[in-house]
Amino acid sequence: MSGASPWKAWLCGLLEGDSRFLRRHPDAACRAFDNLNQCARTGMACPAHPETRAFIEAITRALVERYPIDGIHLDFIRYPGLRACSCPRCREEMSRDMGARPEDIVTDANARRWWVARRKESITRLVESVAEIAHQAGKNVSAAVFCDYPRALDEVGQNWADWCQRGLVDMVVPMNYKARLEDFLAAALDHRALLGENAGIVEGIAKTTETISLSVADLVAQVRAARDLGCGASIFAARSLTDDDLGALRTLR
């Protein structure tokens, strides 16, 4: 598969928690407009903030220059939800451009249109930066993305179909976390139809989450369905796999 590689650096540049970066640049913290300090379980950096972009670019350069990796895998390359970011810089920009506040997207269609477009642009700029650095160094780029498109674009700013079509990412990993095979297959078919026959797609499969618990047979069925469409399969998470799961998966080789 194009872009597939066993040695990737897993880059979660926006998922910062209580990091040194956010302690040094508290104004770069991603905030929600509903008075919550954060709409993710741990602190995230604002994708539109120039310090965030410089930080991610510096990490990418260090990875491709110092380590014998084949590629970069982007995770959490997104906003934490529709109601972010409402940091002082983002609020100032929206006020300047639209005369509006982030919370106005709930009732104002023009404000919401600006909000969605601006967030899409901010995330795509980060992907462009990582792709340029990685590709110039001969490394490939993959990205974990929200499964539903274009909902992913509207809710978290991930225009991942565009990333694939422009060659910014060599492989995309939709988080196709479904309990029912029919739902999983429907989403996987959408991904293949959207991106084309030659796109590098690895379907993300959830073995166990708060709402999903796949049996051995269900897990194998989803992996097989992905392979039948010419896609790879990535199982979340490794710690949830039992000896029976691994034994059954080996039979698919």
SEKEVO-811607 format. One record per residue: y, x, z of N, C-alpha, C in turn; residue in three letters; chain. Coordinates in steps of 0.02 Angstrom, whole numbers, always signed. Each point is the difference from the previous one (the first is absolute). Layout:
N
((Y X Z) (Y X Z) (Y X Z) ALA A),
...
This chain:
253
((-59 +42 +0) (+59 -42 +0) (+62 +44 +0) MET A),
((+49 -19 -40) (+62 +38 -3) (+32 +4 +68) SER A),
((+18 +60 +21) (+36 +9 +63) (-45 +5 +61) GLY A),
((-64 -13 -7) (-44 +3 +58) (-7 +72 +24) ALA A),
((-2 +9 +66) (-5 +67 +27) (-24 -3 +72) SER A),
((-46 +46 +19) (-25 -2 +69) (+45 +34 +51) PRO A),
((+50 +39 -23) (+40 +37 +47) (+73 -22 -6) TRP A),
((+17 -51 +38) (+68 -27 -2) (+33 +7 +69) LYS A),
((+64 +12 -2) (+40 -3 +62) (+23 -71 +9) ALA A),
((-12 -28 +58) (+17 -70 +15) (+70 +0 +30) TRP A),
((+48 -26 -38) (+71 +2 +19) (+24 -69 +21) LEU A),
((+16 -7 +64) (+29 -62 +27) (+72 +16 +22) CYS A),
((+42 +17 -47) (+66 +26 +16) (+48 -49 +31) GLY A),
((-12 -65 -9) (+45 -50 +29) (-23 -25 +67) LEU A),
((-63 +9 +16) (-28 -23 +63) (+9 +55 +52) LEU A),
((+54 -4 +38) (+22 +57 +41) (-14 -8 +75) GLU A),
((-2 -60 +25) (-9 -7 +72) (+58 +33 +37) GLY A),
((-17 +32 +55) (+51 +37 +39) (-1 +73 -23) ASP A),
((+23 +10 -61) (-6 +67 -30) (+62 +42 +11) SER A),
((-8 +64 -12) (+57 +46 +5) (+52 -18 -53) ARG A),
((-23 -23 -58) (+48 -18 -52) (+46 -57 +22) PHE A),
((-29 -53 +29) (+42 -56 +21) (+40 +17 +63) LEU A),
((-24 +46 +41) (+41 +21 +57) (+61 +39 -24) ARG A),
((-8 +38 -53) (+56 +37 -29) (+46 -45 -41) ARG A),
((-29 -52 -30) (+39 -44 -44) (-12 -72 +20) HIS A),
((+24 -21 +58) (-12 -68 +23) (+29 -53 -46) PRO A),
((+52 +18 -38) (+29 -48 -46) (-45 -13 -61) ASP A),
((-53 +41 -8) (-46 -8 -56) (-59 -45 +18) ALA A),
((+0 -28 +61) (-55 -45 +20) (+6 -66 -36) ALA A),
((-56 -25 -25) (-2 -64 -35) (+2 -56 +52) CYS A),
((+45 -49 -10) (+9 -54 +48) (-3 -68 -35) ARG A),
((-21 -49 +38) (-2 -68 -26) (+64 -37 +19) ALA A),
((+16 -53 -39) (+62 -35 +14) (-9 -59 +49) PHE A),
((-60 -9 +28) (-11 -55 +46) (+0 +24 +72) ASP A),
((+39 +53 +13) (+9 +28 +67) (-61 +35 +27) ASN A),
((-51 +9 -41) (-56 +42 +19) (+17 +72 -19) LEU A),
((-16 +46 +43) (+14 +70 -16) (-42 +24 -59) ASN A),
((-58 -31 -8) (-44 +21 -54) (-48 -56 -16) GLN A),
((-16 -9 -64) (-48 -52 -18) (-64 +33 -24) CYS A),
((-18 +55 +31) (-65 +32 -9) (-23 +21 +69) ALA A),
((-64 +16 +6) (-26 +17 +66) (+26 +66 +26) ARG A),
((+22 +41 -45) (+30 +64 +21) (+61 +12 -43) THR A),
((+45 +43 +23) (+64 +10 -33) (-8 +26 -71) GLY A),
((+43 -26 -45) (+1 +23 -69) (+69 +25 -17) MET A),
((+3 +45 -48) (+64 +26 -24) (+26 -44 -57) ALA A),
((+66 -5 -5) (+31 -40 -53) (-11 +33 -68) CYS A),
((-32 -34 -46) (-14 +30 -66) (+63 +16 -40) PRO A),
((+55 -35 +14) (+61 +10 -38) (+45 +55 +27) ALA A),
((-17 +26 +59) (+43 +50 +32) (-10 +68 -33) HIS A),
((+54 +35 -18) (-8 +65 -34) (-37 +52 +41) PRO A),
((+6 -3 +66) (-37 +48 +42) (-75 -14 -4) GLU A),
((-19 -62 -7) (-71 -17 -7) (-28 +29 -65) THR A),
((+37 -10 -53) (-22 +26 -65) (-7 +76 +2) ARG A),
((+50 +34 +29) (-4 +73 +4) (-59 +22 +42) ALA A),
((-15 -37 +53) (-56 +15 +44) (-66 -5 -37) PHE A),
((-10 -54 -37) (-62 -10 -36) (-7 +51 -56) ILE A),
((+54 +16 -34) (-2 +52 -52) (-20 +67 +29) GLU A),
((+27 +17 +59) (-16 +64 +31) (-74 +3 +20) ALA A),
((-27 -55 +26) (-71 -2 +18) (-42 +9 -63) ILE A),
((+18 -35 -53) (-39 +5 -62) (-1 +71 -27) THR A),
((+58 +32 -1) (+3 +69 -25) (-43 +46 +43) ARG A),
((+3 -9 +65) (-41 +42 +45) (-74 -11 -14) ALA A),
((-20 -61 -11) (-70 -15 -12) (-25 +32 -64) LEU A),
((+38 -7 -54) (-25 +26 -65) (+6 +76 -5) VAL A),
((+45 +29 +40) (+10 +72 -4) (-44 +40 +49) GLU A),
((-17 -30 +56) (-34 +38 +53) (-74 -15 +7) ARG A),
((-23 -56 -29) (-69 -21 +13) (-38 -10 -64) TYR A),
((-66 +16 +0) (-41 -5 -61) (-23 -72 -12) PRO A),
((+48 -44 -11) (-17 -70 -11) (+2 -16 -75) ILE A),
((-33 -54 -18) (+0 -24 -69) (+51 -55 -12) ASP A),
((+22 -32 +54) (+46 -55 -9) (+30 -24 +65) GLY A),
((+46 -48 -8) (+35 -33 +56) (-19 -74 +0) ILE A),
((-19 -25 +58) (-13 -72 +7) (+55 -30 +43) HIS A),
((+37 -47 -28) (+55 -33 +35) (-25 -63 +35) LEU A),
((+13 -4 +65) (-16 -59 +38) (+64 -22 +36) ASP A),
((+5 -65 +15) (+60 -28 +31) (+62 +17 -40) PHE A),
((-6 +3 -66) (+57 +13 -43) (+30 -69 -16) ILE A),
((+33 -27 +50) (+24 -69 -4) (+45 -16 +59) ARG A),
((+33 -57 -4) (+35 -28 +57) (-51 -34 +46) TYR A),
((+16 -6 +64) (-48 -31 +46) (-3 -76 -7) PRO A),
((+46 -30 -36) (+0 -72 -9) (+63 -22 -35) GLY A),
((+5 -65 -15) (+56 -26 -38) (+66 +8 +38) LEU A),
((-2 +0 +66) (+62 -1 +39) (+28 +69 +16) ARG A),
((-23 +50 -34) (+25 +69 +10) (+18 +29 -68) ALA A),
((+51 +42 -3) (+30 +35 +56) (+71 -25 +12) CYS A),
((+18 -3 +63) (+65 -23 +21) (+35 +53 +43) SER A),
((-13 +63 -18) (+33 +55 +36) (+75 +0 -19) CYS A),
((+42 +36 +36) (+72 -1 -15) (+16 +19 -72) PRO A),
((-35 +49 -28) (+14 +20 -69) (-17 -56 -49) ARG A),
((-57 -32 +9) (-20 -54 -45) (+46 -60 +6) CYS A),
((+21 -16 +61) (+46 -55 +9) (+67 +14 -33) ARG A),
((+23 +62 +6) (+64 +19 -30) (-4 -4 -76) GLU A),
((-55 +22 -29) (-8 -2 -72) (-2 -72 -26) GLU A),
((-35 -43 +36) (-4 -70 -21) (+68 -35 +6) MET A),
((+36 +16 +52) (+66 -29 +9) (+47 +23 -56) SER A),
((-4 +64 -18) (+42 +27 -53) (-16 -30 -67) ARG A),
((-64 -5 -16) (-21 -24 -67) (+1 -75 -7) ASP A),
((-17 -35 +54) (-10 -72 -5) (+44 -42 +46) MET A),
((+35 +33 +46) (+38 -38 +49) (-45 -43 +42) GLY A),
((-61 +25 +12) (-50 -40 +36) (-34 +43 +52) ALA A),
((-39 -33 +44) (-39 +33 +51) (-74 -7 -16) ARG A),
((-42 +44 +25) (-72 -7 -13) (-28 -69 +19) PRO A),
((+24 -28 +56) (-27 -65 +21) (+19 -57 -48) GLU A),
((+48 +13 -45) (+19 -51 -49) (-53 -13 -52) ASP A),
((-51 +44 -6) (-51 -11 -50) (-41 -63 +14) ILE A),
((+4 -25 +61) (-37 -61 +18) (+29 -61 -35) VAL A),
((+65 +0 -14) (+33 -59 -27) (+37 +13 -66) THR A),
((+11 +62 -18) (+41 +17 -59) (-44 +33 -53) ASP A),
((-9 -34 -57) (-44 +25 -53) (+26 +65 -29) ALA A),
((+65 +8 -8) (+28 +61 -29) (-10 +59 +47) ASN A),
((+9 -13 +65) (-12 +53 +49) (-74 +20 +0) ALA A),
((-44 -47 -5) (-71 +15 -1) (-19 +39 -63) ARG A),
((+29 -18 -57) (-14 +36 -63) (+21 +73 +6) ARG A),
((+60 +11 +28) (+24 +69 +10) (-47 +37 +47) TRP A),
((-19 -32 +54) (-43 +29 +52) (-67 +24 -30) TRP A),
((-32 -43 -39) (-65 +16 -29) (+8 +58 -50) VAL A),
((+51 -2 -42) (+10 +52 -50) (+17 +67 +32) ALA A),
((+41 -1 +51) (+20 +62 +32) (-58 +33 +37) ARG A),
((-41 -41 +33) (-59 +27 +34) (-50 +29 -49) ARG A),
((-11 -35 -55) (-44 +26 -53) (+24 +67 -25) LYS A),
((+65 +5 -11) (+29 +63 -25) (-8 +56 +51) GLU A),
((+10 -15 +63) (-5 +52 +52) (-71 +28 +5) SER A),
((-51 -43 +0) (-69 +24 +4) (-19 +37 -63) ILE A),
((+20 -26 -58) (-18 +33 -63) (+31 +69 -4) THR A),
((+61 +8 +25) (+31 +67 -1) (-41 +50 +40) ARG A),
((-28 -22 +56) (-42 +45 +40) (-63 +19 -39) LEU A),
((-31 -49 -32) (-60 +14 -40) (+17 +47 -57) VAL A),
((+57 -10 -32) (+21 +44 -55) (+8 +72 +26) GLU A),
((+29 +8 +58) (+11 +67 +28) (-66 +35 +14) SER A),
((-47 -35 +33) (-65 +29 +15) (-37 +16 -64) VAL A),
((+2 -46 -49) (-36 +10 -63) (+27 +61 -37) ALA A),
((+65 +8 -2) (+29 +57 -36) (-22 +66 +31) GLU A),
((+3 +4 +66) (-19 +62 +34) (-75 +13 -9) ILE A),
((-40 -51 +11) (-73 +8 -4) (-23 +16 -71) ALA A),
((+24 -37 -48) (-22 +10 -69) (+22 +68 -28) HIS A),
((+59 +21 +19) (+23 +67 -22) (-45 +55 +28) GLN A),
((-30 -13 +58) (-46 +49 +30) (-72 -11 -23) ALA A),
((-11 -46 -47) (-67 -13 -25) (-43 -42 +46) GLY A),
((+32 -38 +45) (-37 -42 +48) (+5 -73 -23) LYS A),
((-51 -39 +16) (+3 -71 -16) (+27 -40 +60) ASN A),
((+17 -62 -14) (+30 -44 +51) (-36 -67 +0) VAL A),
((-18 -23 +59) (-27 -67 +8) (+40 -36 +54) SER A),
((-7 -66 +3) (+38 -39 +49) (-40 -60 +22) ALA A),
((+0 -12 +66) (-27 -61 +28) (+54 -54 -4) ALA A),
((-18 -59 -26) (+50 -51 -13) (-25 -68 +24) VAL A),
((+48 -45 +12) (-19 -69 +16) (-34 -31 -60) PHE A),
((-50 -40 +15) (-46 -25 -51) (+34 -47 -50) CYS A),
((+40 -46 +24) (+27 -53 -44) (+64 +22 -34) ASP A),
((+1 -6 -66) (+59 +18 -39) (+19 -61 -42) TYR A),
((+65 -20 -2) (+59 +37 +24) (+21 -13 +72) PRO A),
((-42 -34 +39) (+18 -12 +69) (+15 +66 +37) ARG A),
((-37 +52 -17) (+11 +66 +32) (+71 +25 -14) ALA A),
((+25 -14 -59) (+67 +21 -17) (+51 -37 +42) LEU A),
((-7 -66 +5) (+49 -40 +37) (-2 +13 +75) ASP A),
((-59 +8 +29) (-5 +4 +72) (+9 +70 +28) GLU A),
((-26 +51 -35) (+4 +68 +27) (+29 +51 -48) VAL A),
((+24 -22 -59) (+35 +45 -45) (-45 +43 -44) GLY A),
((-64 -16 -4) (-47 +41 -39) (-6 -26 -72) GLN A),
((+33 +32 -46) (-6 -19 -71) (-56 +43 -32) ASN A),
((-61 -8 +26) (-52 +48 -17) (-26 -7 -70) TRP A),
((+7 -57 -31) (-20 -6 -71) (+45 +46 -42) ALA A),
((+63 +1 +15) (+47 +45 -35) (-17 +73 +13) ASP A),
((-19 +17 +61) (-18 +69 +14) (-58 +23 -43) TRP A),
((-49 -43 -7) (-59 +17 -41) (+19 +5 -74) CYS A),
((+37 -49 -24) (+17 -1 -71) (+43 +59 -21) GLN A),
((+40 +25 +46) (+43 +57 -14) (-33 +67 +15) ARG A),
((-61 -1 +26) (-35 +61 +15) (+24 +35 +63) GLY A),
((+36 -35 +43) (+23 +31 +62) (-60 +10 +47) LEU A),
((-45 -47 +1) (-62 +8 +38) (-58 +1 -49) VAL A),
((-49 +43 +14) (-58 +7 -42) (-56 -48 +21) ASP A),
((+5 -25 +60) (-51 -45 +26) (+32 -45 +52) MET A),
((-18 -64 -1) (+27 -47 +48) (-57 -29 +40) VAL A),
((+12 -12 +65) (-51 -25 +46) (+24 -66 +30) VAL A),
((-10 -56 -35) (+20 -65 +29) (-42 -16 +62) PRO A),
((+32 -19 +53) (-35 -17 +62) (-28 -71 -7) MET A),
((-57 -4 -34) (-31 -64 -19) (-46 -23 +57) ASN A),
((+31 -14 +57) (-37 -15 +61) (-17 -75 +2) TYR A),
((-59 -17 -23) (-22 -69 -4) (-69 -8 +32) LYS A),
((-10 -56 +33) (-65 -13 +30) (-49 -29 -50) ALA A),
((+25 -38 -49) (-43 -33 -49) (-2 +40 -65) ARG A),
((-59 +8 -28) (-8 +36 -62) (+41 -31 -56) LEU A),
((+3 -66 -2) (+37 -35 -53) (+74 +19 +2) GLU A),
((+29 +4 +60) (+70 +18 +7) (+11 +73 -18) ASP A),
((-46 +43 +21) (+5 +71 -17) (-2 +10 -75) PHE A),
((-47 -32 -33) (-9 +8 -72) (+60 -27 -38) LEU A),
((+27 -57 +22) (+58 -29 -33) (+60 +49 +2) ALA A),
((+11 +30 +57) (+55 +48 +6) (-13 +62 -42) ALA A),
((-62 +25 +1) (-17 +60 -40) (+8 -14 -74) ALA A),
((-18 -60 -23) (+9 -18 -70) (+75 -1 -17) LEU A),
((+41 -26 +46) (+72 +0 -12) (+27 +71 -8) ASP A),
((-25 +46 +42) (+24 +69 -3) (-19 +32 -67) HIS A),
((-61 -11 -22) (-22 +29 -64) (+39 -30 -58) ARG A),
((+11 -66 +2) (+37 -32 -54) (+73 +23 -1) ALA A),
((+28 +10 +59) (+70 +20 +5) (+11 +71 -25) LEU A),
((-45 +46 +18) (+10 +71 -14) (-35 +24 -63) LEU A),
((-48 -36 -25) (-35 +21 -60) (-65 +36 +14) GLY A),
((-39 +9 -53) (-67 +27 +6) (-2 +73 +21) GLU A),
((+52 +38 -15) (-3 +73 +12) (+35 +21 +65) ASN A),
((+27 -48 +37) (+35 +17 +61) (-49 +22 +55) ALA A),
((+21 +48 +40) (-41 +22 +57) (+10 -48 +58) GLY A),
((-50 -39 +16) (+3 -49 +54) (-58 +12 +48) ILE A),
((+16 +4 +64) (-51 +3 +52) (+13 -60 +46) VAL A),
((-46 -47 +0) (+9 -59 +41) (-13 +16 +74) GLU A),
((+49 -16 +42) (-9 +8 +71) (-41 -57 +29) GLY A),
((-51 +16 +38) (-45 -50 +29) (+3 +7 +76) ILE A),
((+9 -56 +34) (+1 +0 +73) (-69 -17 +27) ALA A),
((-32 +49 +31) (-64 -13 +33) (+11 -42 +63) LYS A),
((+48 +22 +41) (+14 -35 +62) (+75 +1 +15) THR A),
((+29 -58 +10) (+69 -7 +24) (+0 -53 +55) THR A),
((+60 -21 +20) (+4 -52 +51) (-29 -66 -25) GLU A),
((+0 -9 -66) (-22 -65 -29) (-59 +6 -47) THR A),
((-23 +61 -14) (-54 +11 -48) (-55 +41 +32) ILE A),
((-62 -19 -12) (-58 +39 +20) (-54 -9 -53) SER A),
((-4 +47 -46) (-47 -6 -55) (-70 +21 +21) LEU A),
((-49 -38 -21) (-69 +20 +9) (-16 +57 -48) SER A),
((-57 +30 +8) (-21 +53 -46) (-2 -27 -71) VAL A),
((-30 -59 -9) (-6 -29 -67) (+69 -16 -29) ALA A),
((+46 -26 +41) (+67 -16 -25) (+37 +63 -20) ASP A),
((-7 +53 +40) (+34 +63 -16) (-25 +28 -67) LEU A),
((-66 +2 -8) (-29 +25 -62) (+21 -42 -60) VAL A),
((+4 -66 +10) (+19 -45 -55) (+71 +14 -23) ALA A),
((+46 +14 +47) (+69 +15 -19) (+6 +67 -35) GLN A),
((-36 +50 +25) (+0 +65 -33) (-28 -6 -71) VAL A),
((-54 -37 -7) (-30 -9 -66) (+48 -37 -47) ARG A),
((+34 -50 +25) (+47 -38 -41) (+56 +45 -25) ALA A),
((+25 +44 +44) (+53 +46 -21) (-26 +47 -54) ALA A),
((-59 +26 +9) (-28 +47 -48) (-13 -34 -67) ARG A),
((-20 -63 +1) (-13 -36 -62) (+64 -9 -42) ASP A),
((+57 +2 +33) (+64 -5 -35) (+28 +68 -19) LEU A),
((-39 +53 +13) (+24 +67 -16) (+47 +28 +52) GLY A),
((-2 -27 +60) (+43 +22 +54) (-40 +40 +51) CYS A),
((+35 +40 +39) (-32 +31 +57) (+4 -46 +60) GLY A),
((-26 +23 +57) (+3 -39 +62) (+15 +46 +58) ALA A),
((+45 -23 +43) (+19 +38 +60) (-8 -47 +59) SER A),
((-40 +20 +50) (-17 -45 +55) (+41 +17 +62) ILE A),
((+31 -51 +28) (+38 +6 +61) (-38 -33 +57) PHE A),
((-12 +35 +53) (+13 +71 +11) (-67 +34 +11) ALA A),
((-1 +66 -7) (-63 +37 +4) (-36 -12 +66) ALA A),
((+38 -6 +54) (-32 -9 +66) (-37 -67 +7) ARG A),
((+14 -46 -46) (-32 -66 +4) (-68 -1 -36) SER A),
((-16 +52 -37) (-62 +1 -39) (-59 +18 +45) LEU A),
((-53 -39 -5) (-61 +12 +38) (-49 +41 -43) THR A),
((-53 +22 +32) (-52 +35 -37) (-30 -45 -54) ASP A),
((-7 -64 +15) (-26 -47 -50) (+48 -6 -60) ASP A),
((+66 -2 +14) (+49 -2 -54) (-7 +61 -44) ASP A),
((-2 +59 +31) (-3 +62 -38) (-64 +5 -40) LEU A),
((-55 -22 +29) (-63 +2 -36) (+2 -45 -62) GLY A),
((+28 -60 +8) (+5 -46 -57) (+47 +26 -54) ALA A),
((+55 +31 +21) (+47 +27 -49) (-30 +58 -39) LEU A),
((-42 +39 +31) (-32 +56 -35) (-43 -25 -58) ARG A),
((-26 -59 +5) (-43 -26 -54) (+40 -17 -62) THR A),
((+67 -3 +6) (+42 -17 -58) (+14 +60 -44) LEU A),
((-18 +59 +23) (+16 +60 -39) (-39 +1 -66) ARG A),
